[in-house]
């Protein structure tokens, strides 16, 4: 064998060894991935190994007790014979007028709307009461609605 062929065989065996080591490394990483996935399927072990789980805050349900709330009272000041308007907070029907008044509980930045789409006549509504922490909608503000939806305002609390 010539020196050139000997170097070529040595080079081929060296690359074969590297290929073998890469295959072993890939197999080891796949096994390690499967083991880590199995560990994180168990809740107790996931809590032990995962720092993110421990850094999670309190659930929103616990925090609900600390959210500021206020009351807004709306009154119908005009006479009407049809269906009473509906009150929506953030797009959800929450209250209706009883004896021409409605009291609603709001949180900061809630959007208050009044809908008279089921009524054929014009109705005038006035903000007649606010709890101590509510700064908007303004007390005494009036709205005329007729077969539409009117935004009373965005609740602001201090």
Phi and psi restraints in degrees (value plus and minus 20) as a CYANA .aco file:
   2 UNK   PHI    -103.1   -63.1
   2 UNK   PSI     144.7   184.7
   3 UNK   PHI     -81.7   -41.7
   3 UNK   PSI     -54.9   -14.9
   4 UNK   PHI     -85.6   -45.6
   4 UNK   PSI     -64.8   -24.8
   5 UNK   PHI     -86.5   -46.5
   5 UNK   PSI     -56.8   -16.8
   6 UNK   PHI     -84.3   -44.3
   6 UNK   PSI     -62.9   -22.9
   7 UNK   PHI     -85.8   -45.8
   7 UNK   PSI     -55.8   -15.8
   8 UNK   PHI     -86.8   -46.8
   8 UNK   PSI     -62.8   -22.8
   9 UNK   PHI     -85.1   -45.1
   9 UNK   PSI     -60.2   -20.2
  10 UNK   PHI     -83.4   -43.4
  10 UNK   PSI     -61.9   -21.9
  11 UNK   PHI     -85.5   -45.5
  11 UNK   PSI     -61.5   -21.5
  12 UNK   PHI     -84.9   -44.9
  12 UNK   PSI     -61.0   -21.0
  13 UNK   PHI     -87.9   -47.9
  13 UNK   PSI     -54.5   -14.5
  14 UNK   PHI     -85.1   -45.1
  14 UNK   PSI     -64.0   -24.0
  15 UNK   PHI     -87.9   -47.9
  15 UNK   PSI     -53.7   -13.7
  16 UNK   PHI     -84.7   -44.7
  16 UNK   PSI     -60.1   -20.1
  17 UNK   PHI     -84.8   -44.8
  17 UNK   PSI     -62.9   -22.9
  18 UNK   PHI     -83.7   -43.7
  18 UNK   PSI     -62.5   -22.5
  19 UNK   PHI     -80.7   -40.7
  19 UNK   PSI     -61.5   -21.5
  20 UNK   PHI     -82.5   -42.5
  20 UNK   PSI     -63.9   -23.9
  21 UNK   PHI     -85.5   -45.5
  21 UNK   PSI     -58.2   -18.2
  22 UNK   PHI     -85.3   -45.3
  22 UNK   PSI     -62.3   -22.3
  23 UNK   PHI     -82.2   -42.2
  23 UNK   PSI     -60.8   -20.8
  24 UNK   PHI     -84.0   -44.0
  24 UNK   PSI     -61.1   -21.1
  25 UNK   PHI     -84.6   -44.6
  25 UNK   PSI     -63.5   -23.5
  26 UNK   PHI     -82.6   -42.6
  26 UNK   PSI     -64.3   -24.3
  27 UNK   PHI     -82.0   -42.0
  27 UNK   PSI     -61.7   -21.7
  28 UNK   PHI     -82.7   -42.7
  28 UNK   PSI     -61.6   -21.6
  29 UNK   PHI     -86.0   -46.0
  29 UNK   PSI     -57.8   -17.8
  30 UNK   PHI     -85.4   -45.4
  30 UNK   PSI     -64.2   -24.2
  31 UNK   PHI     -82.8   -42.8
  31 UNK   PSI     -62.5   -22.5
  32 UNK   PHI     -82.3   -42.3
  32 UNK   PSI     -60.5   -20.5
  33 UNK   PHI     -81.9   -41.9
  33 UNK   PSI     -63.4   -23.4
  34 UNK   PHI     -84.7   -44.7
  34 UNK   PSI     -60.9   -20.9
  35 UNK   PHI     -84.5   -44.5
  35 UNK   PSI     -64.3   -24.3
  36 UNK   PHI     -83.7   -43.7
  36 UNK   PSI     -62.3   -22.3
  37 UNK   PHI     -81.7   -41.7
  37 UNK   PSI     -60.5   -20.5
  38 UNK   PHI     -85.0   -45.0
  38 UNK   PSI     -59.5   -19.5
  39 UNK   PHI     -83.3   -43.3
  39 UNK   PSI     -63.3   -23.3
  40 UNK   PHI     -96.5   -56.5
  40 UNK   PSI     -25.8    14.2
  41 UNK   PHI     -99.4   -59.4
  41 UNK   PSI     -42.6    -2.6
  42 UNK   PHI    -108.0   -68.0
  42 UNK   PSI     104.2   144.2
  43 UNK   PHI     -83.0   -43.0
  43 UNK   PSI     -62.7   -22.7
  44 UNK   PHI     -85.8   -45.8
  44 UNK   PSI     -63.0   -23.0
  45 UNK   PHI     -89.0   -49.0
  45 UNK   PSI     -56.3   -16.3
  46 UNK   PHI     -82.3   -42.3
  46 UNK   PSI     -60.8   -20.8
  47 UNK   PHI     -82.7   -42.7
  47 UNK   PSI     -57.7   -17.7
  48 UNK   PHI     -89.3   -49.3
  48 UNK   PSI     -62.9   -22.9
  49 UNK   PHI    -110.7   -70.7
  49 UNK   PSI     -43.5    -3.5
  50 UNK   PHI    -117.0   -77.0
  50 UNK   PSI      99.0   139.0
  51 UNK   PHI     -94.3   -54.3
  51 UNK   PSI     -46.9    -6.9
  52 UNK   PHI     -85.2   -45.2
  52 UNK   PSI     -60.7   -20.7
  53 UNK   PHI     -80.0   -40.0
  53 UNK   PSI     -58.7   -18.7
  54 UNK   PHI     -94.0   -54.0
  54 UNK   PSI     -43.2    -3.2
  55 UNK   PHI    -107.0   -67.0
  55 UNK   PSI     -23.3    16.7
  56 UNK   PHI     -82.7   -42.7
  56 UNK   PSI     124.6   164.6
  57 UNK   PHI    -103.3   -63.3
  57 UNK   PSI    -192.4  -152.4
  58 UNK   PHI     -91.8   -51.8
  58 UNK   PSI     134.6   174.6
  59 UNK   PHI     -90.0   -50.0
  59 UNK   PSI     137.9   177.9
  60 UNK   PHI     -82.6   -42.6
  60 UNK   PSI     -54.3   -14.3
  61 UNK   PHI     -80.0   -40.0
  61 UNK   PSI     -58.7   -18.7
  62 UNK   PHI     -87.6   -47.6
  62 UNK   PSI     -57.7   -17.7
  63 UNK   PHI     -94.6   -54.6
  63 UNK   PSI     -37.3     2.7
  64 UNK   PHI     -77.9   -37.9
  64 UNK   PSI     -49.9    -9.9
  65 UNK   PHI     -86.9   -46.9
  65 UNK   PSI     -42.8    -2.8
  66 UNK   PHI    -118.8   -78.8
  66 UNK   PSI     -21.8    18.2
  67 UNK   PHI     -95.2   -55.2
  67 UNK   PSI     113.1   153.1
  68 UNK   PHI     -89.8   -49.8
  68 UNK   PSI     118.7   158.7
  69 UNK   PHI    -151.4  -111.4
  69 UNK   PSI     135.3   175.3
  70 UNK   PHI    -167.3  -127.3
  70 UNK   PSI     149.2   189.2
  71 UNK   PHI    -135.2   -95.2
  71 UNK   PSI     120.5   160.5
  72 UNK   PHI    -144.7  -104.7
  72 UNK   PSI     111.8   151.8
  73 UNK   PHI    -131.2   -91.2
  73 UNK   PSI     107.2   147.2
  74 UNK   PHI    -133.4   -93.4
  74 UNK   PSI     123.2   163.2
  75 UNK   PHI    -151.8  -111.8
  75 UNK   PSI     127.0   167.0
  76 UNK   PHI    -110.2   -70.2
  76 UNK   PSI      99.9   139.9
  77 UNK   PHI    -118.5   -78.5
  77 UNK   PSI     -34.6     5.4
  78 UNK   PHI    -119.5   -79.5
  78 UNK   PSI     140.6   180.6
  79 UNK   PHI    -106.6   -66.6
  79 UNK   PSI     121.7   161.7
  80 UNK   PHI    -168.0  -128.0
  80 UNK   PSI     137.6   177.6
  81 UNK   PHI    -138.2   -98.2
  81 UNK   PSI     -26.5    13.5
  82 UNK   PHI    -108.9   -68.9
  82 UNK   PSI    -173.8  -133.8
  83 UNK   PHI     -98.1   -58.1
  83 UNK   PSI     117.0   157.0
  84 UNK   PHI     -87.5   -47.5
  84 UNK   PSI     124.7   164.7
  85 UNK   PHI     -87.0   -47.0
  85 UNK   PSI     137.5   177.5
  86 UNK   PHI    -120.5   -80.5
  86 UNK   PSI     131.5   171.5
  87 UNK   PHI    -132.2   -92.2
  87 UNK   PSI     111.6   151.6
  88 UNK   PHI    -139.1   -99.1
  88 UNK   PSI     119.3   159.3
  89 UNK   PHI    -140.9  -100.9
  89 UNK   PSI     100.9   140.9
  90 UNK   PHI      34.2    74.2
  90 UNK   PSI      17.2    57.2
  91 UNK   PHI      64.3   104.3
  91 UNK   PSI     -18.5    21.5
  92 UNK   PHI    -133.0   -93.0
  92 UNK   PSI     112.5   152.5
  93 UNK   PHI     -86.7   -46.7
  93 UNK   PSI     103.9   143.9
  94 UNK   PHI    -143.4  -103.4
  94 UNK   PSI     -47.6    -7.6
  95 UNK   PHI    -171.2  -131.2
  95 UNK   PSI     146.1   186.1
  96 UNK   PHI    -158.1  -118.1
  96 UNK   PSI     140.8   180.8
  97 UNK   PHI     -98.5   -58.5
  97 UNK   PSI     111.8   151.8
  98 UNK   PHI    -143.4  -103.4
  98 UNK   PSI     103.2   143.2
  99 UNK   PHI      33.9    73.9
  99 UNK   PSI      23.1    63.1
 100 UNK   PHI      46.1    86.1
 100 UNK   PSI      -7.9    32.1
 101 UNK   PHI    -153.7  -113.7
 101 UNK   PSI     134.0   174.0
 102 UNK   PHI    -164.9  -124.9
 102 UNK   PSI     114.2   154.2
 103 UNK   PHI    -133.4   -93.4
 103 UNK   PSI     106.5   146.5
 104 UNK   PHI    -144.2  -104.2
 104 UNK   PSI     127.7   167.7
 105 UNK   PHI    -118.3   -78.3
 105 UNK   PSI     109.0   149.0
 106 UNK   PHI    -145.3  -105.3
 106 UNK   PSI     135.9   175.9
 107 UNK   PHI    -130.2   -90.2
 107 UNK   PSI     148.2   188.2
 108 UNK   PHI     -79.3   -39.3
 108 UNK   PSI     115.3   155.3
 109 UNK   PHI      50.6    90.6
 109 UNK   PSI      -5.7    34.3
 110 UNK   PHI     -90.2   -50.2
 110 UNK   PSI     121.5   161.5
 111 UNK   PHI    -119.0   -79.0
 111 UNK   PSI     103.7   143.7
 112 UNK   PHI    -122.8   -82.8
 112 UNK   PSI     107.8   147.8
 113 UNK   PHI    -150.8  -110.8
 113 UNK   PSI     131.5   171.5
 114 UNK   PHI    -144.9  -104.9
 114 UNK   PSI     112.5   152.5
 115 UNK   PHI    -138.9   -98.9
 115 UNK   PSI     110.4   150.4
 116 UNK   PHI    -144.2  -104.2
 116 UNK   PSI      15.2    55.2
 117 UNK   PHI     -86.6   -46.6
 117 UNK   PSI     -39.9     0.1
 118 UNK   PHI    -112.6   -72.6
 118 UNK   PSI     -21.7    18.3
 119 UNK   PHI    -128.5   -88.5
 119 UNK   PSI     124.2   164.2
 120 UNK   PHI    -113.1   -73.1
 120 UNK   PSI     -31.1     8.9
 121 UNK   PHI    -132.0   -92.0
 121 UNK   PSI     140.4   180.4
 122 UNK   PHI     -95.6   -55.6
 122 UNK   PSI     116.9   156.9
 123 UNK   PHI    -146.7  -106.7
 123 UNK   PSI     118.5   158.5
 124 UNK   PHI    -126.6   -86.6
 124 UNK   PSI     109.2   149.2
 125 UNK   PHI    -141.9  -101.9
 125 UNK   PSI     121.9   161.9
 126 UNK   PHI    -151.2  -111.2
 126 UNK   PSI     122.6   162.6
 127 UNK   PHI    -100.6   -60.6
 127 UNK   PSI      90.8   130.8
 128 UNK   PHI    -127.8   -87.8
 128 UNK   PSI     -29.0    11.0
 129 UNK   PHI    -177.8  -137.8
 129 UNK   PSI     122.8   162.8
 130 UNK   PHI    -156.7  -116.7
 130 UNK   PSI     122.3   162.3
 131 UNK   PHI     -95.0   -55.0
 131 UNK   PSI     151.3   191.3
 132 UNK   PHI     -82.8   -42.8
 132 UNK   PSI     -49.4    -9.4
 133 UNK   PHI    -109.0   -69.0
 133 UNK   PSI     -27.6    12.4
 134 UNK   PHI    -109.0   -69.0
 134 UNK   PSI     107.4   147.4
 135 UNK   PHI    -127.5   -87.5
 135 UNK   PSI     -44.1    -4.1
 136 UNK   PHI    -158.1  -118.1
 136 UNK   PSI     126.2   166.2
 137 UNK   PHI     -88.2   -48.2
 137 UNK   PSI     136.5   176.5
 138 UNK   PHI     -89.6   -49.6
 138 UNK   PSI     120.3   160.3
 139 UNK   PHI     -85.2   -45.2
 139 UNK   PSI     112.0   152.0
 140 UNK   PHI      70.7   110.7
 140 UNK   PSI     -24.0    16.0
 141 UNK   PHI     -86.9   -46.9
 141 UNK   PSI     113.8   153.8
 142 UNK   PHI    -136.8   -96.8
 142 UNK   PSI     132.7   172.7
 143 UNK   PHI    -156.6  -116.6
 143 UNK   PSI     121.5   161.5
 144 UNK   PHI    -131.3   -91.3
 144 UNK   PSI     106.2   146.2
 145 UNK   PHI    -146.1  -106.1
 145 UNK   PSI     123.8   163.8
 146 UNK   PHI    -170.9  -130.9
 146 UNK   PSI      83.6   123.6
 147 UNK   PHI      33.9    73.9
 147 UNK   PSI      20.4    60.4
 148 UNK   PHI    -171.9  -131.9
 148 UNK   PSI    -196.5  -156.5
 149 UNK   PHI    -135.4   -95.4
 149 UNK   PSI     109.8   149.8
 150 UNK   PHI    -138.2   -98.2
 150 UNK   PSI     114.8   154.8
 151 UNK   PHI    -104.1   -64.1
 151 UNK   PSI      97.7   137.7
 152 UNK   PHI     -93.1   -53.1
 152 UNK   PSI     -58.6   -18.6
 153 UNK   PHI     135.9   175.9
 153 UNK   PSI     157.6   197.6
 154 UNK   PHI    -121.6   -81.6
 154 UNK   PSI     102.5   142.5
 155 UNK   PHI     -86.0   -46.0
 155 UNK   PSI     110.4   150.4
 156 UNK   PHI    -141.1  -101.1
 156 UNK   PSI     106.5   146.5
 157 UNK   PHI    -138.2   -98.2
 157 UNK   PSI     129.1   169.1
